[in-house]
Amino acid sequence: MNTKEETEDRRIALVFPPAIHPTGPPLGAAALKAFLLSRDPSRSVRVFDLNLAHYEQALRWMREGRLKMSLRKMDHASSAERVADTFRFLRGEKGLDAFASLPDYDEHAGFFSSFETVLNGLFDSFARKLLASLRVPPLADEYFRELIRPVKRFRPRLAGFSILFSQQVYFAAILARYLKEDDATIVFGGATLSVMPRPEVLLADRTVVPVGETRAGIPFGRFIDGLIVGEGETGIDALAGAGGCDPAHVPGLVYSDAGRVRRNGPRRIEKLEELPLPDFDDCNPAAYLSPMPILPYLSSRGCFWRRCAFCTHRKTYLAYREEPPEYTVSRLAELSRRHGAVLFSLVDEMIHPHRFSRLARKILEAGLDIRYAAYAKPTARFDAALLGRLHASGARVVMWGVESGNQRVLDLMRKGTRADRMGRVLEDARRAGIRNLVFVMFGFPSETRQEREDTMRFLEAHRDSIDALSKSRFILLEGADMLETPERFHITRVLDRTDRDPVSVAFDYEVSDGPTQAEARRFYEERMPYLNRFGRSPFFPRYRDHMLVHAVLRDSPRESTQHHE
């Protein structure tokens, strides 16, 4: 029989910090929980989705008058009630017919976008100031202490913070500081650490960061014990071993040893089918801001293509691996049975046509009745027959990496696609009943104005097949392959950004030809009003889970693709 001390020694908290869109549960933490329990069922492991809790707490504080936010020139009380109304709408409490109405959806999604932008900007600033021991209103300290309270009550020996995006770092850090008061071992992991230029700054005794209009030092190393870079299962399992372990033997661990930063080599899981099913039991799918529960699932790791010059995904995972399609289908079926979910977001970096075809066939053979969204590259192998089979298997949204409508630029990007064939893929997908989310970028180094106009013409030519448009300017990111040979991409100098935020993964640069960063920004801003008119809703690229819900709710008949004014 375990003593109280032995039980507490096995408590592990997996924390998903603010602040990203709370439309579905965190996959990384759910997968880590399942892995830890599969290795030692006597452990007490719990997932804490403090991202969702953050939004719920902010609303509660607004309605209680503790947090006074004015949105869109409304007074505090009216703002609070409007946020509450938006929560009800996005959760489907006003009915699926209301959610399916694009004018109603745009109104509520637009307001929620305003709410989270103000809320997260405010509390990111508070987090930085608290970490730097600068003055803040008392409510800031109270807010974060209330948010971390459920984790503190759990009294974990080990707390792993799963950080997907860089905007979560400061939220995670202030919550970790409060949790460290109880002597928990704190480790940070997640995708963003794999692409940070120098993740070890999160272990330093003083790291200078931007705080408002000034800069201040934050002693991250006082409350963060280590970082797990790369795939985290084997690393956190080693840290969670009874009685602790030698840091030198923890795969992927970055830690400080007598003032020196040490990095251990990572270890990957070779056969994904040997991993246990993600454990979402600590997350209530119905609590998220989606009218129908949507579960994320990862059926492969890494990118099959791994050649796009601008992409950072190649650094997130050590190699490309995929689980057998029949295994994916059985796991989706079990998740659907356990949680009553029929909608899934397949978050693989890209599903190539051959795998997609096999997956669709196995879904159909199993008679699995689900609907799903996935990412892919619009190559010619996605023909009408394959796209029809994908739709029959439940594919309702495919997010396509188009990037440019000019062949020279596509070749320079190393996309492996043909500008004269991508449009046919989009049109065949539309005819099959699949909704298309299209990614494009402007201002790739050496791109001429004429080549940018080629992308605009491509979009206009296929407007009826574009259900959502995710547009961006080119940004040079740490981890991109083009950083290794920038001269091949007409980049003459790579510059560290002035007053860099240490968690930033972006660089400035100079080019020998093509648009400067300022010129690319100007073109992008000039064309933004026109680009915003593409697709069914301007909020689908931001809230992609909602696009899947709309696709399911409006499966038939297909309404006009023109965005309403």
CORLINGI-V396218 format. One record per residue. RES is the residue in one letter. PHI is phi in whole degrees, -180 to 180 (NA if undefined). OMEGA is omega in whole degrees, 0 to 359 (999 if undefined). D_LAST is the distance of its C-alpha to the last C-alpha in Angstrom with 1 decimal. Layout:
RES_PHI_OMEGA_D_LAST ; RES_PHI_OMEGA_D_LAST
This chain:
M_NA_182_66.8 ; N_-73_172_64.5 ; T_-77_179_65.3 ; K_-60_181_62.7 ; E_-65_179_62.8 ; E_-67_179_62.3 ; T_-64_180_59.3 ; E_-64_181_57.6 ; D_-66_182_58.5 ; R_-102_181_56.3 ; R_-82_181_53.2 ; I_-129_177_50.2 ; A_-104_174_46.8 ; L_-111_191_43.8 ; V_-110_173_41.1 ; F_-106_187_37.4 ; P_-85_171_36.3 ; P_-65_4_33.0 ; A_-139_172_30.4 ; I_-133_186_27.9 ; H_-63_186_25.3 ; P_-90_183_27.3 ; T_-97_179_25.9 ; G_-164_185_29.2 ; P_-72_182_32.9 ; P_-79_182_34.6 ; L_-74_184_36.2 ; G_-58_181_38.6 ; A_-65_180_40.4 ; A_-65_179_40.6 ; A_-70_179_42.2 ; L_-66_178_44.6 ; K_-60_181_45.7 ; A_-61_180_46.5 ; F_-66_180_48.5 ; L_-61_180_50.4 ; L_-72_178_51.5 ; S_-68_180_52.4 ; R_-82_180_54.8 ; D_-157_183_56.3 ; P_-64_180_55.4 ; S_-80_178_57.4 ; R_-69_172_54.8 ; S_-108_186_52.5 ; V_-121_181_49.1 ; R_-137_175_45.9 ; V_-93_176_42.3 ; F_-119_177_40.6 ; D_-87_180_36.8 ; L_-80_174_36.5 ; N_-69_176_32.9 ; L_-61_181_31.8 ; A_-61_179_34.5 ; H_-61_180_33.1 ; Y_-68_180_29.8 ; E_-66_179_31.7 ; Q_-68_179_34.2 ; A_-61_178_31.7 ; L_-63_180_30.2 ; R_-61_179_33.7 ; W_-65_178_34.8 ; M_-63_182_31.9 ; R_-70_177_32.7 ; E_-84_181_36.4 ; G_83_180_35.8 ; R_-80_178_37.3 ; L_-117_184_34.2 ; K_-103_178_32.5 ; M_-118_176_28.9 ; S_-110_182_26.5 ; L_-115_178_22.9 ; R_52_175_20.1 ; K_67_176_23.0 ; M_-88_176_24.0 ; D_-73_186_27.7 ; H_-60_183_29.4 ; A_-65_179_29.8 ; S_-66_177_26.2 ; S_-62_181_25.0 ; A_-62_181_27.4 ; E_-69_178_26.4 ; R_-69_177_22.7 ; V_-64_179_23.7 ; A_-60_179_25.9 ; D_-62_179_23.2 ; T_-67_176_21.0 ; F_-58_181_24.2 ; R_-61_181_24.7 ; F_-65_184_21.3 ; L_-68_176_21.5 ; R_-85_178_25.0 ; G_83_182_24.1 ; E_-71_176_26.1 ; K_-96_177_23.5 ; G_103_181_23.8 ; L_-70_178_22.4 ; D_-64_178_20.3 ; A_-64_180_18.4 ; F_-64_183_18.0 ; A_-73_179_16.9 ; S_-76_183_13.9 ; L_-62_177_10.9 ; P_-60_179_9.1 ; D_-67_180_12.7 ; Y_-63_182_13.5 ; D_-59_179_10.8 ; E_-61_183_12.0 ; H_-77_178_15.6 ; A_-65_177_15.5 ; G_-64_179_14.0 ; F_-70_179_16.8 ; F_-64_177_19.4 ; S_-60_177_18.6 ; S_-64_181_19.3 ; F_-60_185_22.4 ; E_-72_177_23.9 ; T_-64_179_23.4 ; V_-68_182_25.3 ; L_-58_186_27.8 ; N_-75_174_28.8 ; G_-64_181_29.1 ; L_-64_186_31.3 ; F_-81_169_33.5 ; D_-64_177_33.8 ; S_-62_178_35.3 ; F_-61_181_37.5 ; A_-62_180_38.7 ; R_-62_182_39.7 ; K_-67_178_41.5 ; L_-63_180_43.4 ; L_-65_180_44.4 ; A_-93_180_45.7 ; S_60_174_47.5 ; L_-96_184_45.6 ; R_-71_176_45.0 ; V_-141_173_42.0 ; P_-61_180_41.4 ; P_-54_182_43.5 ; L_-61_182_40.4 ; A_-65_178_39.6 ; D_-62_180_43.0 ; E_-63_183_42.7 ; Y_-63_183_39.3 ; F_-68_178_40.3 ; R_-66_177_43.7 ; E_-68_182_42.1 ; L_-67_183_39.8 ; I_-86_187_42.7 ; R_-57_179_45.1 ; P_-60_179_44.7 ; V_-70_179_45.7 ; K_-63_178_48.7 ; R_-65_178_49.8 ; F_-70_179_50.0 ; R_55_181_52.4 ; P_-74_170_51.6 ; R_-78_181_54.2 ; L_-127_177_51.6 ; A_-126_177_47.8 ; G_-107_179_45.6 ; F_-96_181_42.2 ; S_-94_188_39.7 ; I_-113_183_37.4 ; L_-85_183_34.6 ; F_-127_185_32.7 ; S_-64_181_34.1 ; Q_-70_177_32.1 ; Q_-90_190_34.3 ; V_-62_184_37.6 ; Y_-73_173_38.0 ; F_-62_179_37.1 ; A_-62_184_39.6 ; A_-66_181_42.2 ; I_-69_177_42.3 ; L_-67_177_42.5 ; A_-65_180_45.2 ; R_-62_178_47.1 ; Y_-69_180_47.3 ; L_-69_180_48.3 ; K_-66_176_51.0 ; E_-58_180_52.8 ; D_-99_175_53.9 ; D_66_174_55.3 ; A_-71_171_52.9 ; T_-81_186_52.7 ; I_-114_173_49.2 ; V_-128_175_47.7 ; F_-107_174_44.3 ; G_-148_179_42.9 ; G_123_189_39.8 ; A_-60_186_37.8 ; T_-66_180_37.1 ; L_-68_181_40.9 ; S_-73_182_41.4 ; V_-115_175_39.4 ; M_-65_180_40.3 ; P_-58_182_42.6 ; R_-142_181_45.2 ; P_-61_181_44.7 ; E_-65_176_48.2 ; V_-62_179_47.0 ; L_-80_176_46.1 ; L_-115_186_49.9 ; A_-79_176_51.1 ; D_-72_177_52.8 ; R_-154_176_50.6 ; T_-121_183_47.3 ; V_-84_183_45.6 ; V_-133_174_41.9 ; P_-69_176_39.2 ; V_-134_184_39.0 ; G_63_182_36.7 ; E_-91_183_38.0 ; T_-127_176_41.4 ; R_-134_182_42.9 ; A_-150_181_45.3 ; G_-91_178_47.4 ; I_-123_181_46.7 ; P_-87_183_49.7 ; F_-52_186_47.8 ; G_-64_180_51.1 ; R_-78_183_52.5 ; F_-134_173_50.2 ; I_-117_185_49.0 ; D_-87_181_51.9 ; G_-174_179_50.4 ; L_-126_173_47.6 ; I_-111_184_47.2 ; V_-101_183_45.6 ; G_94_182_44.5 ; E_-66_196_44.8 ; G_-101_188_46.0 ; E_-58_186_47.9 ; T_-69_180_51.4 ; G_-68_182_51.1 ; I_-72_175_50.2 ; D_-64_178_52.6 ; A_-65_179_55.4 ; L_-65_183_54.5 ; A_-84_180_54.5 ; G_-60_181_58.0 ; A_-56_178_60.7 ; G_79_179_62.2 ; G_81_181_59.7 ; C_-155_177_60.4 ; D_-71_180_61.3 ; P_-54_182_58.1 ; A_-65_183_59.5 ; H_-106_181_59.1 ; V_-94_181_55.5 ; P_-58_175_53.3 ; G_77_185_50.5 ; L_-79_169_51.6 ; V_-111_186_51.3 ; Y_-151_179_53.6 ; S_-101_181_55.8 ; D_-130_181_59.6 ; A_54_176_61.9 ; G_86_179_59.4 ; R_-109_177_58.5 ; V_-83_179_55.2 ; R_-118_181_56.0 ; R_-126_176_53.7 ; N_-93_177_54.6 ; G_-66_180_53.6 ; P_-77_175_50.9 ; R_-136_182_51.6 ; R_-110_173_49.3 ; I_-85_186_49.3 ; E_-74_183_50.3 ; K_-109_184_49.6 ; L_-63_180_46.3 ; E_-69_177_47.6 ; E_-86_178_50.2 ; L_-77_178_47.7 ; P_-74_177_47.2 ; L_-65_176_44.1 ; P_-53_184_41.7 ; D_-104_180_42.6 ; F_-98_187_39.6 ; D_-63_179_41.9 ; D_-84_181_41.3 ; C_-118_177_37.5 ; N_-92_184_36.0 ; P_-55_182_33.1 ; A_-74_183_31.8 ; A_-82_186_31.6 ; Y_-81_186_28.8 ; L_-85_174_25.2 ; S_-149_183_24.3 ; P_-73_175_24.6 ; M_-131_182_26.9 ; P_-60_177_29.6 ; I_-127_179_29.1 ; L_-107_175_32.2 ; P_-81_177_32.4 ; Y_-149_181_35.1 ; L_-118_183_36.7 ; S_-100_176_38.7 ; S_-149_178_39.7 ; R_-124_184_40.3 ; G_83_181_39.6 ; C_-115_178_37.9 ; F_-59_185_39.6 ; W_-81_174_38.6 ; R_56_183_39.4 ; R_-121_183_39.2 ; C_-58_189_35.8 ; A_-65_187_36.9 ; F_-94_193_34.2 ; C_-87_180_34.2 ; T_-103_185_36.0 ; H_-63_181_36.2 ; R_-65_180_39.6 ; K_-91_184_41.0 ; T_-71_181_39.8 ; Y_-122_186_42.2 ; L_-79_181_45.6 ; A_-164_177_45.3 ; Y_-82_174_43.3 ; R_-144_177_44.4 ; E_-138_177_43.0 ; E_-87_179_44.2 ; P_-57_182_45.3 ; P_-55_180_42.5 ; E_-66_177_44.6 ; Y_-71_177_44.9 ; T_-57_182_41.2 ; V_-64_181_40.8 ; S_-66_180_43.6 ; R_-73_176_42.1 ; L_-63_179_38.6 ; A_-63_181_40.4 ; E_-70_177_42.4 ; L_-63_178_39.4 ; S_-62_180_37.6 ; R_-66_184_40.9 ; R_-68_191_41.5 ; H_-114_179_38.1 ; G_65_182_36.6 ; A_-100_175_33.7 ; V_-116_179_32.3 ; L_-110_181_29.5 ; F_-134_172_30.6 ; S_-107_178_29.2 ; L_-83_190_31.6 ; V_-99_171_31.6 ; D_-55_180_34.1 ; E_-57_178_33.4 ; M_-166_173_33.1 ; I_-105_184_34.5 ; H_-77_189_36.2 ; P_-57_182_36.2 ; H_-64_179_39.8 ; R_-66_180_39.4 ; F_-59_180_36.1 ; S_-64_180_38.0 ; R_-65_180_40.9 ; L_-63_179_38.7 ; A_-61_181_36.9 ; R_-63_181_40.3 ; K_-68_176_41.8 ; I_-62_182_38.9 ; L_-67_179_39.4 ; E_-64_181_43.2 ; A_-80_183_43.0 ; G_67_182_40.8 ; L_-79_184_38.6 ; D_-97_179_35.5 ; I_-133_172_32.9 ; R_-129_186_29.4 ; Y_-150_174_28.7 ; A_-118_181_26.7 ; A_-156_178_28.6 ; Y_-104_179_28.6 ; A_-155_178_29.9 ; K_-114_188_30.4 ; P_-78_177_29.3 ; T_-93_185_32.8 ; A_-64_181_34.1 ; R_-70_172_36.0 ; F_-83_181_32.8 ; D_-89_185_33.4 ; A_-62_181_32.0 ; A_-65_180_35.0 ; L_-65_181_34.6 ; L_-64_175_30.8 ; G_-64_178_31.6 ; R_-68_178_34.3 ; L_-61_179_32.1 ; H_-62_180_29.7 ; A_-61_181_32.7 ; S_-82_178_33.9 ; G_118_178_30.7 ; A_-66_180_28.6 ; R_-121_177_25.0 ; V_-136_171_23.4 ; V_-123_181_24.9 ; M_-104_191_24.1 ; W_-101_175_25.2 ; G_-85_179_26.7 ; V_-80_175_25.7 ; E_72_183_25.9 ; S_-149_175_26.3 ; G_-102_182_26.1 ; N_-115_186_29.5 ; Q_-68_180_32.8 ; R_-61_180_34.9 ; V_-66_178_32.6 ; L_-60_179_32.5 ; D_-66_179_36.3 ; L_-66_176_36.7 ; M_-69_185_34.6 ; R_64_181_36.9 ; K_-75_183_34.1 ; G_73_179_36.1 ; T_-124_179_33.2 ; R_-115_182_32.8 ; A_-61_183_29.8 ; D_-83_180_30.6 ; R_-118_183_30.6 ; M_-63_181_27.8 ; G_-62_178_25.2 ; R_-63_178_27.5 ; V_-62_180_27.6 ; L_-63_181_23.8 ; E_-68_178_23.8 ; D_-66_177_26.9 ; A_-64_178_25.4 ; R_-60_180_22.3 ; R_-65_179_24.8 ; A_-77_181_26.9 ; G_98_179_24.1 ; I_-96_176_23.6 ; R_-85_184_20.3 ; N_-108_167_20.4 ; L_-103_187_19.6 ; V_-112_175_20.5 ; F_-99_173_22.2 ; V_-136_175_22.5 ; M_-136_181_24.2 ; F_-124_175_24.8 ; G_91_176_28.0 ; F_-62_183_30.7 ; P_-50_181_34.1 ; S_79_178_35.1 ; E_-65_179_31.7 ; T_-85_177_31.5 ; R_-62_178_28.5 ; Q_-62_180_28.9 ; E_-70_174_28.8 ; R_-66_178_25.6 ; E_-67_175_24.1 ; D_-61_177_25.5 ; T_-66_178_23.3 ; M_-62_180_20.2 ; R_-67_177_21.5 ; F_-60_181_22.2 ; L_-62_181_18.6 ; E_-66_181_17.3 ; A_-65_184_20.2 ; H_-119_183_19.4 ; R_-54_184_15.6 ; D_-68_180_16.0 ; S_-104_180_18.4 ; I_-109_181_16.6 ; D_-89_176_15.2 ; A_-156_182_15.1 ; L_-123_175_16.1 ; S_-101_186_18.6 ; K_-114_181_19.3 ; S_-158_167_22.2 ; R_-87_173_24.8 ; F_-66_174_28.3 ; I_-130_180_30.5 ; L_-81_188_34.2 ; L_-114_171_35.2 ; E_-58_181_38.6 ; G_96_178_39.6 ; A_-71_181_38.0 ; D_-61_184_40.5 ; M_-68_176_39.9 ; L_-69_182_41.4 ; E_-76_178_44.8 ; T_-137_187_44.8 ; P_-61_182_42.3 ; E_-64_178_44.1 ; R_-66_183_43.0 ; F_-112_176_39.4 ; H_66_176_40.3 ; I_-97_183_40.3 ; T_-91_180_43.3 ; R_-146_171_43.2 ; V_-106_188_41.7 ; L_-119_172_41.5 ; D_-69_185_41.5 ; R_-69_175_38.8 ; T_-60_180_40.2 ; D_56_182_40.3 ; R_-59_166_39.3 ; D_-77_185_38.4 ; P_-62_177_41.0 ; V_-91_180_38.6 ; S_-70_179_36.2 ; V_-115_185_36.3 ; A_-107_177_34.9 ; F_-123_167_36.9 ; D_-86_182_36.6 ; Y_-160_173_38.0 ; E_-122_184_39.0 ; V_-123_177_38.8 ; S_-86_175_41.1 ; D_-157_185_38.3 ; G_90_187_34.6 ; P_-74_168_32.1 ; T_-72_178_33.3 ; Q_-59_181_31.4 ; A_-66_180_30.2 ; E_-67_178_29.1 ; A_-63_179_27.2 ; R_-65_182_25.5 ; R_-65_178_24.6 ; F_-61_182_23.2 ; Y_-61_181_21.1 ; E_-67_179_19.7 ; E_-64_184_19.1 ; R_-90_184_17.1 ; M_-57_180_15.1 ; P_-57_179_11.9 ; Y_-69_182_12.1 ; L_-64_181_13.3 ; N_-68_181_10.5 ; R_-88_178_8.2 ; F_-86_173_11.0 ; G_92_183_11.6 ; R_-79_179_10.5 ; S_-145_177_10.2 ; P_-70_182_11.0 ; F_-100_178_13.9 ; F_-64_177_15.7 ; P_-63_181_17.7 ; R_-83_181_18.8 ; Y_-112_189_19.7 ; R_-68_176_20.9 ; D_-60_180_22.9 ; H_-66_178_19.8 ; M_-64_178_18.6 ; L_-63_179_22.0 ; V_-60_179_21.8 ; H_-61_180_18.5 ; A_-61_180_20.2 ; V_-72_182_23.2 ; L_-67_184_21.6 ; R_-113_183_19.6 ; D_-54_186_22.4 ; S_-157_349_22.6 ; P_-78_180_21.1 ; R_-79_183_18.6 ; E_-85_181_15.1 ; S_-58_180_12.9 ; T_-84_180_12.2 ; Q_-73_177_9.0 ; H_-70_182_6.4 ; H_-68_180_3.8 ; E_-85_999_0.0
